[in-house]
Amino acid sequence: MRTIGADIVVLGSGPTGAAATWRLAMAGADVLCVERGHRLDPDAIGRGEPDWELRREGPLNPNPNIRRHRDDQPIDDAESPIKPMIASTVGGTSHHWSTHVPRFRPEDFRTKSLDGVGEDWPISYDDLAPYYEINEAMTGVAYLPGDPSGPVRQVPSKPLPSIGPHGRRVAKAFDDLGWHWWVVDYTAGREADLPPCTHAGPCDIGCPSRRRASSDVNHLAAAIKAGARLETGLRAYRLETDGQDRVTALLCRSDEGDVRVEANRFVICGNGLATPWLLLNSRDELHPEGLANSSGLVGRNLMLHPHARMDGIFADRLGTWLPGKTIGITTHEFFASQGRWPFKRGFKMQLGGGPSPLAIALGAIEGHRLPFGAAHHAELDALFDHAMSFTVCIEDEAEAHNRIALSETLSDHDGNPAPKMIYRLSADSRACLDFALARAEEVLRQAGAVRTQCDPLKAQAGFHLMGTTRMGTDPTRSVVGPDGRSHDIGNLYVADASVFVTASSLNPTATAQAFALRVADGILGRTK
């Protein structure tokens, strides 16, 4: 068995692991980042090749159970209608993300106090505000200042593209309805020597300009330059303890053999699925229910941001696929319920371009494959660039029965029980989704849609995994403290979205990265 080590080991090189590694390395810490996967070569993806859409549905799919790459861990998702969307590579799922980086709103941290819903976080927006700014300066954020629904940002904005003709059409519809709308914010990249983002297409894997600030080209590259080390291809499966309250090693397997990673402190950044799985799989005689699990909450309270989609079909062409016209708009008109509607919290609704040609051919709009033969191109032409979509993302509830567990029927490549997603959509969430879809149809009709088509619950939407190692001050009701440190294990930290107490309805990456930076500063003894 090979043995390696450092003062601090960070598990995971995705958005949070890379951010924590960078912050620690910049302070001169002896830090080692351990990644299950290998480096992804963006030049080998072939975003512009004729078979791009087909490969995007297979070997480049964000769902590991569809992608089936050698670095992926299989996931038992039979008991979840929403499927996992995560990546095992240097940079993690940031290779697939849409780069949308809104900050959580101050009220998201106080839902119980304000609305009587869920629990309050043990930290506030103000605790994370300086770390939001550090992270935005590091990644390069593009946004339109002045959004009345959000907090003030001090970081200078990168240039924003046009919202395009379809965006202007919908913006007018919002104005006619008297609803809030604003341009989305996104990560644009910060390096001056890189070519500017061309906005040649939707942000996704294989982004041609490589300006999406994925973790490998931003935080991690800077961390390595500052002295951090990176070990790839190490499939972590167990945390070994001294028999009491300290972790002594992270045990991994690789294609070359077993590896033991020793450290004084361990920071777990595996996401809301892999982090609880590792803790549960580290059970031993002293910790029969899993490591750091005296509360019984490791894996519990899984929140997934249920998504639905409403397509509007228009008689005329919309211009949704024009190069340089890809920035989206969003509304927070219904961000929080505040007792106004028959569900507890609220949702965001975001405009996107219409489905791709392959997606249309496979039934993205009509719900069935378009016919092959002489009529195929005519039917495709009648739909392509005649449709635009609203996705609705609702604030999920933290419910103990929704969880990550160890599968009893599926094993991974190394013989460990695979992670199992157990999730049930609540009646409250269904009511929120239905209300949101009705509002999406209303604005599309206002914009001139001649008909609409909806997907009431997107199955391939499990990209926001939160809540499974909840943060709090009471060790009987939480897994980690406000500093991310385990209540049970003194040298073990969690620095990813699994610590979230509530989910908001906003994309979680910016908040998770801000928290990871705060955890790193806490380890360094300089928390702001």
C-alpha positions as CSV (number, residue, x, y, z in Angstrom):
1,M,0.0,0.0,0.0
2,R,1.3,3.4,-1.0
3,T,1.2,6.1,1.8
4,I,1.0,9.8,1.1
5,G,0.2,12.7,3.3
6,A,-0.1,16.4,4.1
7,D,-1.0,18.6,7.0
8,I,-4.5,19.1,5.5
9,V,-6.2,16.8,3.0
10,V,-9.2,18.1,0.9
11,L,-11.3,15.4,-0.7
12,G,-12.8,16.5,-4.0
13,S,-11.7,19.0,-6.6
14,G,-15.1,20.3,-7.6
15,P,-16.2,23.9,-6.9
16,T,-16.0,23.6,-3.1
17,G,-12.9,21.4,-2.8
18,A,-11.0,23.5,-5.3
19,A,-12.0,26.7,-3.5
20,A,-11.0,25.3,-0.1
21,T,-7.7,24.0,-1.5
22,W,-7.0,27.4,-3.0
23,R,-7.7,29.4,0.1
24,L,-5.5,27.1,2.2
25,A,-2.6,27.0,-0.3
26,M,-2.6,30.8,-0.7
27,A,-2.0,31.0,3.1
28,G,1.0,28.7,2.8
29,A,-0.7,25.6,4.2
30,D,0.6,22.1,3.4
31,V,-2.5,20.9,1.5
32,L,-3.2,17.9,-0.7
33,C,-6.3,17.7,-2.9
34,V,-7.5,14.1,-3.6
35,E,-9.8,13.5,-6.6
36,R,-11.6,10.3,-7.6
37,G,-11.4,11.1,-11.3
38,H,-8.8,12.2,-13.8
39,R,-8.3,15.4,-15.8
40,L,-10.7,16.1,-18.6
41,D,-9.2,17.4,-21.8
42,P,-11.7,20.0,-23.1
43,D,-10.0,20.1,-26.5
44,A,-10.9,16.4,-27.0
45,I,-14.6,16.8,-26.3
46,G,-15.4,18.1,-29.8
47,R,-18.2,20.5,-29.0
48,G,-18.5,21.5,-32.6
49,E,-18.4,18.0,-34.1
50,P,-21.5,16.6,-35.9
51,D,-22.1,13.9,-33.3
52,W,-21.8,16.3,-30.4
53,E,-25.5,16.2,-29.3
54,L,-25.5,12.4,-29.5
55,R,-22.4,12.1,-27.3
56,R,-23.9,14.7,-24.9
57,E,-26.7,12.2,-24.4
58,G,-24.3,9.3,-23.8
59,P,-20.6,9.4,-22.7
60,L,-20.7,13.1,-21.9
61,N,-24.1,13.0,-20.0
62,P,-24.0,14.6,-16.6
63,N,-25.8,11.5,-15.2
64,P,-23.1,9.0,-14.1
65,N,-25.5,6.1,-14.5
66,I,-25.9,7.0,-18.2
67,R,-22.3,8.2,-18.7
68,R,-20.7,5.1,-17.2
69,H,-17.1,6.5,-17.3
70,R,-14.4,4.4,-15.6
71,D,-14.1,7.0,-12.9
72,D,-17.8,7.1,-12.1
73,Q,-19.4,5.4,-9.1
74,P,-22.8,3.8,-9.9
75,I,-25.7,5.2,-7.9
76,D,-28.8,3.3,-6.8
77,D,-31.5,5.8,-7.8
78,A,-34.5,3.4,-8.1
79,E,-36.3,5.1,-5.3
80,S,-35.9,8.7,-6.6
81,P,-37.8,10.2,-9.4
82,I,-35.0,12.8,-9.8
83,K,-31.8,11.3,-11.0
84,P,-28.2,12.2,-10.0
85,M,-26.2,14.7,-12.2
86,I,-22.6,14.7,-10.9
87,A,-19.2,14.3,-12.4
88,S,-16.0,12.6,-11.2
89,T,-13.1,14.5,-12.8
90,V,-10.7,17.2,-11.9
91,G,-13.0,20.2,-11.6
92,G,-16.0,18.0,-10.8
93,T,-19.4,18.9,-11.9
94,S,-18.3,22.4,-12.8
95,H,-17.5,21.0,-16.2
96,H,-21.3,20.6,-16.7
97,W,-22.8,23.5,-14.9
98,S,-24.6,26.4,-16.4
99,T,-22.3,28.8,-14.5
100,H,-25.2,30.6,-12.9
101,V,-23.9,32.0,-9.6
102,P,-26.6,33.9,-7.7
103,R,-26.0,34.6,-4.0
104,F,-28.6,33.2,-1.6
105,R,-30.7,36.0,-0.3
106,P,-30.4,37.2,3.4
107,E,-33.9,35.8,4.1
108,D,-32.8,32.3,2.9
109,F,-30.8,31.9,6.2
110,R,-33.8,32.8,8.4
111,T,-36.8,31.0,6.9
112,K,-38.1,29.8,10.3
113,S,-37.9,33.2,11.9
114,L,-39.4,35.0,8.9
115,D,-41.9,32.5,7.6
116,G,-42.2,29.7,10.2
117,V,-40.7,27.2,7.7
118,G,-37.8,24.8,8.2
119,E,-34.9,25.9,10.4
120,D,-32.7,28.9,10.6
121,W,-29.0,28.5,9.7
122,P,-26.5,29.0,12.5
123,I,-24.7,31.6,10.2
124,S,-26.1,34.6,8.4
125,Y,-25.8,36.1,5.0
126,D,-23.5,38.7,6.6
127,D,-21.1,35.9,7.7
128,L,-20.8,34.8,4.1
129,A,-20.9,38.2,2.4
130,P,-17.1,38.8,2.4
131,Y,-16.5,35.3,1.0
132,Y,-19.0,35.8,-1.8
133,E,-16.9,38.8,-2.8
134,I,-13.6,36.9,-2.6
135,N,-15.0,34.1,-4.7
136,E,-16.6,36.4,-7.3
137,A,-13.3,38.3,-7.7
138,M,-11.5,35.0,-8.1
139,T,-13.9,33.5,-10.7
140,G,-15.0,36.7,-12.6
141,V,-18.7,37.4,-12.3
142,A,-20.9,39.0,-14.9
143,Y,-24.0,40.6,-13.6
144,L,-26.3,43.6,-14.0
145,P,-26.1,45.8,-10.9
146,G,-29.3,47.0,-9.2
147,D,-31.5,43.9,-9.0
148,P,-34.2,45.0,-6.4
149,S,-34.7,41.4,-5.3
150,G,-31.0,40.8,-4.3
151,P,-28.3,42.2,-2.1
152,V,-25.8,44.8,-3.3
153,R,-22.5,43.5,-4.9
154,Q,-19.2,45.4,-4.7
155,V,-17.3,43.2,-7.1
156,P,-16.9,44.8,-10.6
157,S,-19.0,43.1,-13.3
158,K,-17.6,41.4,-16.4
159,P,-19.4,42.4,-19.7
160,L,-22.8,40.9,-20.3
161,P,-24.2,39.9,-23.7
162,S,-27.6,40.8,-25.0
163,I,-30.6,39.0,-23.8
164,G,-31.5,38.5,-27.5
165,P,-34.8,39.0,-29.4
166,H,-36.5,36.2,-27.5
167,G,-35.4,37.7,-24.2
168,R,-36.7,41.1,-25.2
169,R,-40.0,39.6,-26.1
170,V,-40.4,37.9,-22.7
171,A,-39.1,41.0,-20.9
172,K,-42.0,42.9,-22.4
173,A,-44.4,40.2,-21.3
174,F,-43.1,40.5,-17.7
175,D,-43.5,44.2,-17.8
176,D,-47.0,43.9,-19.1
177,L,-47.8,41.5,-16.2
178,G,-46.1,43.8,-13.7
179,W,-43.7,41.0,-12.6
180,H,-40.0,41.3,-11.6
181,W,-37.4,40.2,-14.1
182,W,-33.6,40.5,-14.3
183,V,-30.6,39.3,-16.2
184,V,-29.0,36.1,-14.8
185,D,-25.5,36.4,-13.3
186,Y,-22.8,33.9,-14.4
187,T,-19.2,33.1,-14.0
188,A,-17.2,34.6,-16.9
189,G,-13.6,33.9,-16.0
190,R,-11.0,36.4,-14.8
191,E,-7.7,35.8,-16.6
192,A,-6.8,38.7,-18.9
193,D,-4.7,36.6,-21.2
194,L,-7.6,34.3,-22.1
195,P,-9.8,35.1,-25.1
196,P,-13.1,36.8,-24.2
197,C,-16.2,34.6,-23.9
198,T,-18.0,34.5,-27.3
199,H,-21.4,33.2,-25.9
200,A,-21.5,30.9,-28.9
201,G,-23.9,28.5,-27.2
202,P,-25.3,27.4,-23.9
203,C,-22.8,27.0,-21.1
204,D,-22.2,23.2,-20.8
205,I,-19.4,20.6,-21.0
206,G,-16.9,21.5,-23.7
207,C,-17.6,25.2,-23.6
208,P,-15.5,26.4,-26.6
209,S,-14.1,29.6,-24.9
210,R,-13.2,27.8,-21.7
211,R,-14.2,31.0,-19.8
212,R,-16.7,29.3,-17.5
213,A,-14.3,29.3,-14.5
214,S,-14.6,25.6,-14.0
215,S,-12.7,24.6,-10.9
216,D,-9.8,23.0,-12.7
217,V,-8.9,26.2,-14.6
218,N,-9.5,28.6,-11.8
219,H,-9.2,27.8,-8.1
220,L,-7.3,24.6,-8.6
221,A,-4.8,25.9,-11.1
222,A,-4.0,28.9,-8.8
223,A,-3.8,26.5,-5.7
224,I,-1.3,24.3,-7.4
225,K,0.7,27.3,-8.5
226,A,0.8,28.4,-4.8
227,G,2.1,25.0,-3.7
228,A,-0.9,22.7,-3.3
229,R,-0.6,19.1,-4.5
230,L,-3.2,17.2,-6.5
231,E,-3.6,13.4,-6.6
232,T,-6.0,12.0,-9.2
233,G,-7.6,8.6,-9.7
234,L,-7.9,7.9,-6.0
235,R,-11.3,6.3,-5.2
236,A,-11.8,7.2,-1.5
237,Y,-14.0,4.7,0.3
238,R,-13.3,4.9,4.1
239,L,-12.1,7.3,6.8
240,E,-10.0,5.5,9.3
241,T,-10.0,6.7,12.9
242,D,-7.8,6.3,16.0
243,G,-10.7,4.4,17.6
244,Q,-12.0,7.6,19.3
245,D,-12.6,11.0,17.9
246,R,-9.9,11.7,15.3
247,V,-9.4,10.6,11.7
248,T,-6.0,9.2,11.0
249,A,-6.2,8.4,7.3
250,L,-8.3,8.4,4.2
251,L,-8.3,5.0,2.5
252,C,-8.4,4.9,-1.3
253,R,-8.2,2.5,-4.2
254,S,-6.6,3.3,-7.5
255,D,-5.8,1.4,-10.7
256,E,-2.3,0.9,-9.4
257,G,-3.3,-0.4,-5.9
258,D,-4.4,0.8,-2.5
259,V,-3.4,4.2,-1.2
260,R,-3.4,5.5,2.4
261,V,-3.7,9.3,2.7
262,E,-2.6,10.6,6.1
263,A,-3.2,14.1,7.5
264,N,-3.8,16.1,10.6
265,R,-7.1,17.6,9.3
266,F,-9.5,16.3,6.7
267,V,-11.9,18.5,4.7
268,I,-14.6,16.6,2.8
269,C,-16.0,18.2,-0.3
270,G,-17.7,15.4,-2.1
271,N,-21.1,17.0,-2.6
272,G,-24.4,16.1,-1.0
273,L,-24.3,12.5,-2.2
274,A,-20.6,11.4,-2.0
275,T,-19.9,13.1,1.4
276,P,-22.6,11.3,3.4
277,W,-21.8,8.1,1.5
278,L,-18.2,8.2,2.7
279,L,-19.2,8.9,6.3
280,L,-21.8,6.1,6.3
281,N,-19.3,3.7,4.6
282,S,-16.7,4.5,7.3
283,R,-18.7,2.7,10.0
284,D,-16.8,0.6,12.4
285,E,-17.3,-0.9,15.9
286,L,-17.1,2.4,17.6
287,H,-19.3,4.1,15.0
288,P,-21.7,1.4,13.8
289,E,-24.1,4.0,12.2
290,G,-21.3,5.7,10.3
291,L,-18.7,8.3,11.1
292,A,-19.8,11.7,12.6
293,N,-23.3,10.3,12.9
294,S,-24.2,10.5,16.6
295,S,-27.2,12.6,15.6
296,G,-28.4,10.0,13.1
297,L,-28.6,12.8,10.5
298,V,-25.8,11.8,8.1
299,G,-27.5,11.3,4.8
300,R,-30.8,12.7,6.0
301,N,-32.7,15.8,4.9
302,L,-31.7,15.5,1.2
303,M,-32.8,18.5,-0.8
304,L,-32.7,18.4,-4.6
305,H,-34.3,21.5,-6.1
306,P,-37.1,19.9,-8.1
307,H,-37.3,21.3,-11.6
308,A,-40.1,21.5,-14.2
309,R,-40.2,23.0,-17.7
310,M,-42.7,24.8,-19.7
311,D,-42.1,25.2,-23.5
312,G,-43.9,27.8,-25.5
313,I,-44.3,27.3,-29.2
314,F,-44.5,30.4,-31.4
315,A,-45.7,30.9,-35.0
316,D,-42.6,32.9,-35.9
317,R,-38.9,32.3,-35.4
318,L,-37.5,33.6,-32.1
319,G,-33.7,33.9,-32.6
320,T,-32.9,31.8,-29.6
321,W,-29.9,30.2,-31.4
322,L,-28.2,33.3,-32.7
323,P,-24.5,33.4,-31.6
324,G,-23.9,36.0,-28.9
325,K,-27.5,36.1,-27.8
326,T,-27.5,33.5,-25.1
327,I,-27.8,35.3,-21.7
328,G,-30.9,34.3,-19.8
329,I,-33.4,36.3,-17.7
330,T,-35.1,35.2,-14.5
331,T,-37.9,36.3,-12.3
332,H,-38.0,36.3,-8.5
333,E,-41.5,37.6,-8.4
334,F,-42.6,34.4,-6.6
335,F,-39.3,33.8,-4.6
336,A,-41.0,33.4,-1.2
337,S,-44.6,32.5,-0.5
338,Q,-45.0,34.5,2.7
339,G,-48.4,32.9,3.1
340,R,-49.7,34.2,-0.2
341,W,-50.1,30.8,-1.9
342,P,-50.9,27.3,-0.8
343,F,-47.3,26.2,-0.3
344,K,-44.6,27.0,2.1
345,R,-41.9,28.8,0.2
346,G,-41.4,29.8,-3.4
347,F,-39.6,29.4,-6.7
348,K,-37.5,31.0,-9.4
349,M,-38.4,30.9,-13.1
350,Q,-35.7,31.2,-15.7
351,L,-35.9,31.7,-19.4
352,G,-33.7,29.7,-21.7
353,G,-33.4,29.0,-25.4
354,G,-35.4,26.3,-27.1
355,P,-34.4,22.7,-27.2
356,S,-31.6,21.6,-29.5
357,P,-32.3,19.9,-32.8
358,L,-31.6,16.4,-31.5
359,A,-33.7,17.0,-28.3
360,I,-36.6,18.1,-30.5
361,A,-36.2,15.1,-32.8
362,L,-36.3,12.9,-29.7
363,G,-39.4,14.5,-28.4
364,A,-38.4,17.4,-26.1
365,I,-41.4,19.5,-27.2
366,E,-44.0,17.1,-28.5
367,G,-43.4,14.3,-26.0
368,H,-42.7,11.7,-28.7
369,R,-40.0,11.2,-31.4
370,L,-40.6,13.0,-34.6
371,P,-41.3,10.6,-37.5
372,F,-38.5,9.5,-39.7
373,G,-38.8,9.7,-43.5
374,A,-39.9,12.5,-45.9
375,A,-41.8,14.5,-43.3
376,H,-39.0,14.6,-40.7
377,H,-37.2,17.8,-41.7
378,A,-40.5,19.7,-42.3
379,E,-41.7,18.8,-38.7
380,L,-38.3,19.7,-37.3
381,D,-38.2,23.0,-39.1
382,A,-41.7,23.8,-37.8
383,L,-40.4,23.5,-34.2
384,F,-36.7,24.5,-34.2
385,D,-36.3,28.1,-33.2
386,H,-40.0,28.3,-32.8
387,A,-39.9,27.4,-29.1
388,M,-38.4,28.8,-25.9
389,S,-38.5,27.3,-22.4
390,F,-39.0,28.3,-18.9
391,T,-37.5,26.1,-16.2
392,V,-39.0,26.5,-12.8
393,C,-36.8,25.6,-9.7
394,I,-38.6,25.4,-6.4
395,E,-37.2,25.6,-2.9
396,D,-37.2,22.0,-1.6
397,E,-38.0,21.0,1.9
398,A,-35.6,19.3,4.3
399,E,-37.4,16.1,5.2
400,A,-35.7,13.3,7.1
401,H,-37.1,10.5,5.0
402,N,-35.4,11.9,1.9
403,R,-31.8,10.7,2.2
404,I,-28.6,9.1,1.0
405,A,-28.1,5.6,2.2
406,L,-25.9,2.6,1.4
407,S,-27.4,0.4,-1.2
408,E,-28.3,-3.2,-0.3
409,T,-28.5,-4.3,-3.9
410,L,-25.8,-2.4,-5.9
411,S,-22.0,-2.3,-5.4
412,D,-19.4,-0.1,-6.9
413,H,-16.3,-1.2,-8.9
414,D,-14.4,-1.8,-5.7
415,G,-17.0,-3.9,-3.9
416,N,-18.4,-1.1,-1.6
417,P,-22.1,-0.6,-1.3
418,A,-23.1,2.1,-3.8
419,P,-24.8,5.3,-2.7
420,K,-28.5,5.1,-2.7
421,M,-30.8,8.1,-3.3
422,I,-34.2,7.8,-1.5
423,Y,-36.4,10.8,-2.4
424,R,-40.1,11.5,-2.4
425,L,-41.6,14.7,-3.8
426,S,-43.8,16.2,-1.1
427,A,-47.4,17.4,-1.7
428,D,-46.2,20.9,-0.9
429,S,-43.5,20.7,-3.6
430,R,-45.9,19.4,-6.1
431,A,-48.3,22.3,-5.4
432,C,-45.5,24.7,-5.8
433,L,-44.4,23.2,-9.1
434,D,-47.9,23.2,-10.5
435,F,-48.4,26.9,-9.5
436,A,-45.0,27.8,-11.1
437,L,-45.9,26.0,-14.3
438,A,-49.1,27.9,-14.5
439,R,-47.2,31.2,-14.1
440,A,-44.7,30.1,-16.8
441,E,-47.5,29.4,-19.2
442,E,-49.1,32.7,-18.4
443,V,-46.0,34.7,-19.3
444,L,-45.3,32.6,-22.5
445,R,-48.9,33.2,-23.6
446,Q,-48.5,36.9,-22.9
447,A,-45.4,36.8,-25.1
448,G,-47.3,35.3,-28.0
449,A,-47.0,31.5,-27.6
450,V,-49.7,29.8,-29.7
451,R,-49.5,26.6,-27.6
452,T,-47.5,25.2,-24.7
453,Q,-46.1,21.9,-23.6
454,C,-44.8,21.0,-20.1
455,D,-42.6,18.5,-18.3
456,P,-44.1,18.4,-14.8
457,L,-41.0,17.0,-13.2
458,K,-37.6,16.8,-14.8
459,A,-36.0,13.5,-14.0
460,Q,-32.5,14.5,-15.2
461,A,-32.2,17.4,-12.7
462,G,-30.4,16.0,-9.7
463,F,-27.5,18.5,-9.9
464,H,-28.1,20.4,-6.6
465,L,-27.6,17.9,-3.8
466,M,-27.9,19.6,-0.4
467,G,-28.6,19.1,3.3
468,T,-27.2,15.6,4.0
469,T,-24.7,16.7,6.8
470,R,-26.7,19.5,8.2
471,M,-25.0,22.4,10.0
472,G,-26.1,23.6,13.5
473,T,-25.1,24.4,17.0
474,D,-26.9,21.4,18.7
475,P,-25.0,18.2,18.2
476,T,-28.2,16.1,18.6
477,R,-29.8,18.0,15.7
478,S,-26.9,18.5,13.3
479,V,-23.8,16.9,11.9
480,V,-21.3,19.8,11.8
481,G,-21.0,23.2,13.5
482,P,-21.1,26.6,11.9
483,D,-17.4,26.2,11.1
484,G,-18.0,23.0,9.2
485,R,-16.3,20.9,11.8
486,S,-17.9,17.6,12.8
487,H,-19.4,17.7,16.3
488,D,-18.1,14.1,16.8
489,I,-14.7,14.1,15.1
490,G,-12.4,16.9,16.1
491,N,-10.2,17.0,12.9
492,L,-13.0,16.4,10.3
493,Y,-14.7,19.1,8.3
494,V,-17.4,19.2,5.7
495,A,-17.2,22.2,3.2
496,D,-19.9,21.6,0.6
497,A,-23.6,22.0,0.1
498,S,-24.4,19.0,2.2
499,V,-24.2,21.3,5.2
500,F,-27.1,23.5,4.0
501,V,-30.0,23.8,6.4
502,T,-32.4,25.1,3.8
503,A,-32.2,25.1,0.0
504,S,-33.5,28.4,-1.3
505,S,-34.6,28.2,-4.9
506,L,-31.4,29.7,-6.2
507,N,-28.4,27.8,-7.6
508,P,-26.3,26.7,-4.6
509,T,-22.7,26.8,-6.0
510,A,-21.8,30.4,-5.1
511,T,-23.1,29.9,-1.5
512,A,-21.3,26.5,-1.2
513,Q,-18.0,28.0,-2.4
514,A,-18.3,30.9,0.0
515,F,-18.9,28.5,2.8
516,A,-15.8,26.4,1.7
517,L,-13.7,29.6,1.8
518,R,-15.0,30.3,5.3
519,V,-14.2,26.8,6.5
520,A,-10.7,27.2,5.2
521,D,-10.3,30.4,7.0
522,G,-11.6,28.8,10.2
523,I,-8.9,26.1,9.9
524,L,-6.3,28.8,9.4
525,G,-7.6,30.6,12.4
526,R,-8.8,33.7,10.6
527,T,-12.5,33.4,10.0
528,K,-14.1,36.7,9.1
